[in-house]
Amino acid sequence: MSGTLSLDALRAEVQNGQIDTVLTCMIDMQGRLMGKRFHAEAFLEMAEDETHCCNYLLATDLAMATPDGFASTSWESGYGDYVMKPDLATIRPVPWLEGTAMVLCDVLDHHHHKPVPFAPREMLKKQIKRAEALGLTPIMATELEFFLFQGTHDEIARNDFKLQPISNYNEDYHIFQTSKEEPVMRPIRNHLRAMGIPVEGSKGEAEAGQEELNVKYAEALATADHHTLSKHGIKEIAHQQGFAASFLPKWHQDRVGSAAHVHQSLWKNGQNAFFDAEQPLGKSRLMEHYMAGLLKYAADYTYFMAPYINSYKRFAKGSFAPTQTVWSVDNRTAAFRLCGAGTKAVRVECRVPGADMNPYLAQAAMLAAGLKGIEEQLELPTPYTGDAYSDDDALHIPRSLRDAREALLASDMLKEAMGEDVITHYARAAEWEIEEFNRVVTDYEIARGLEKA
């Protein structure tokens, strides 16, 4: 059993006793799977219809709190229902869970059955439709970086969050160290591949206990689905092996952070429309306009790539995380890196997103900016050369969640592309994160000031 399943194939697996449980999942604001476990026979009775969920699932935070200030739902409105409509093209087995399959659902309004505009999957679909109206197909690929820690998340919590990575030294490309981690990484690769996710491979990353999983490029919606399912699967499979996988962008001030770089191009008639053999570096004028949009509006959409307080701790000099909004050719100090210069695989890699990004939101935001660059026929500046960490602060990526939220709220481009109500919704989510952090007394404050203040 491998790859996605048709509804008829699922029905056959249920009838022969291979599958008895179906996870029906929506994507929340944080990029997590939320939903229900159906008995498989019951799912088949409703598979082409719908099920329901509480509408607070698109107005909550990482801790599943119910913040006020969202126009879409509140205690005053009674927290009603959304419709979860199964996307039957996404049915697939969950190989690491016995007798289990999964389907992703789109989120619809309970009253008029129209898509909820701030549902992450819908936000990406809207930008894909903009590209398709121009005859273009967005092709994306994401990299998943994460840390593996000794003990499960439950055990770490009981131990006051004392973290011990699975290894003791930088394991970037290290075969011996990663061989020791194969009891975790091998089932991750194999189970995800069996699930229909085109996993290419894994490697050690540039820190002790840090891993990277690479998944083949695909159309943008499939890429976001692959990323989300991979992230979920990595956590569950690591837990089964007695370890904790974390996608926190920066778990220690002295360790490098975890990213989720996004590679992107636009295709037309089955060919990479970013490629033009007659142009410098093989990049077409279309690619130049798109990249110029990414650069011009970078601050506007930073929130969608760095949505939490911790996200901004990752942007540090000499850490392979960017600090300046510049583009360069195959230069990992820049926020945007042109890859595959001179070849049909030419593309732009955005190195801003952290491992905590929601891939639907990040891809939607970058598409919105790139397509605006095409519409405005923006000119791409000359590539940056040298160490981008030493560039002028005027080009700095927003330094905090507060700065990113202000840029988000001020973005006419994103309001036009996504709707003002959508931008207001996510700005409130950012504001809540800031409010929650500001009321907490941290360990740093106690250690620094208990005696000395």
Secondary structure, DSSP 4 states (H G I P E B T S, - for coil): --S---HHHHHHHHHTTS--EEEEEEE-TTS-EEEEEEEHHHHHHHTTS-EEEEGGGGS--TT----S--SS--TTTT--EEEEEE-GGG-EE-TTSTTEEEEEEEEEETTT-PBPTTSHHHHHHHHHHHHHHTT-EEEEEEEEEEEEEES-HHHHHHTTT---BSSSSB-TT-HHHHHHTHHHHHHHHHHHHHTT--EEEEEE-SSBTEEEEEE--EEHHHHHHHHHHHHHHHHHHHHHTTEEEE--S-S-TTS---B--EEEEEEETTEETTB-TTSGGGB-HHHHHHHHHHHHTHHHHGGGT--STGGGGS--TTTTS--B--EEES-TTSSEEEESTTSTT-EEEE---BTT--HHHHHHHHHHHHHHHHHTTPPPPPPP-S-GGGS-GGGB--SSHHHHHHHHHT-HHHHHHH-HHHHHHHHHHHHHHHHHHHTPPPHHHHHHHTTT-
